[in-house]
Amino acid sequence: MKSKVIFVDNEGSYMKFLKRNLFISGIDAEYFTSAKDALHYMHEHQVDIVIGDSHLDSPGMDSFAFFKAVQENYPDVYRVMLGDCEEDIKVKLALVTRTVEQCFSKSWDVAALLAYLKMFGNNPAYSTVETRTGGTFVVSA
């Protein structure tokens, strides 16, 4: 089974860029500009990975509150924050509290992000095992 990835970012330019690159790469992804819409989607669908911007600013919910809600309601979902991994206090707090499990610098390299996501995908080039939510991740290449 192919892993489902959702992206949450209120910047439309990142979304357009991601949609184009992930579609070409065959990664199954959904995109949201609202944290509440993403949480609603997660209530209705199985999701394996959530990637969100550290500067997410949805009405009534910032990025930390969003990831905390994901952690509490969907503990098996892998959580990744995009932001300034070295300087952003929200990112540091989220990592220290294990609210997110990984940080990618906001100036991320799309090839690195795609490689990272493919580790979780159903790619026949890799040996894989199922995650707790039914997706897969790489064991060895």
N, C-alpha and C positions, 0 to 999 in steps of 0.2 A: 504494500500500500504506500502511495506517495504521501509524504508529509505535507501538512497544510501550514502555511506561513501567513501571518497577518502583519501588516505595517500600519503604524499609527503615527501620523505627522501632519501638522496643520500647514505645512508648506507645499503648495501644489507643484512647484518645480521639481522637488525631490521625487514626488509621486510619479510624475510623468517619466522621469529618468528611470526610476526603478521598474515601472510597468514595462517599459520597452525592453530593458535588459533581462528582466526575469522571464518575460514571455518568450523571448528568443532562447533562453536557457532551459525552458520547460519546467520551471519551478511553479508549483501550484500556490498562488498567493492572492490575497484579498487586501484592499487598501482602504484606509479610513482616515478622515481628517478630524474625527471626533472620538474621544476616548469612550464616551457613553455608547456610541454606535458600535464600536469595536467590542465592548463588553456584551452588548445585546447580541451581536453576531456569535460570540463565543458561547452564549447561553443556548443558542440554537444549533451550533455546528462544532464538530471536533476540530481542535486547533492544536498543533504541536509546538510551534514557535511563534512568539510575539516579539516584534522588533518595533521600538518606539523612540521618538526623539526626546531627549532630556528637556527640551524647551517646549514640550507639548503644553498647550494652554487651552484646554476645552473649558467651556463654562462649568464652574463648580468642581473641576478636577484637573490638577496638574499632573505632570509625568510621574512623580513619586506616588501620588494617590492612585493613579491608574495601575501602575505596576504592583502596588500593595494589594489592590482589589484582585488583580490577576493571581497573585501569589496565594491569597486567602481562598479564592473561589475555584481556582484551577491549579492546584499545586504541582501537577505533573507537566504543565506547560513550561517549556524552556523560555526564559525571559532575557532579552538583549536590549540594551539601551544604546542609542546613538548620541554622542555628545563629546564634550571635552573630558576625556577619561582622566586627565592629570589634574585639571584645575576646577572643574565644575563640582560644587559642593553637593548638588543633588545626585550626581553620578557616584561620588564617593560614598554618600550616605546609603544609596541603593545597593552598592556593592558590599559595603560593610555589613549591612543588615540582611544580606542575601535576598533582597527584594528583586534584584536582577542578578543574573549569573554571569553575564558577559557585557563588556562595553566595547563598542567600535567607535573610534574617533569619527567625528562628524565629517572630517575630510577623508573618509574611507575610500579605499580603492575598490571600485566595483568588482574587479576580478577576485580580490580577496573575499569580499562578501559573498559572491556567487560560489566560490570554492567552499566557504564555510557552510552555506545553505545546502549545497549538494552533498555534504557529508551526512546530512539528515535525510536526504531524498532517496528515492528508489533507483539508484544508479548501478547498473550491472557491472561497472568497472570496479566496484568496491565490494568487499565482504561486509555484510551488514547484520545487525541484530535489531529486533523490535524494541522501541521505547515503551514506557509504561502506557502511553496513549495510543499505541499502534503504529506510530511512524517508525522510521529507521534511522540509525546513525552508523557512522563508519567504525569498523573495528580494525581493519587493515586494508591497505591498498594493494 
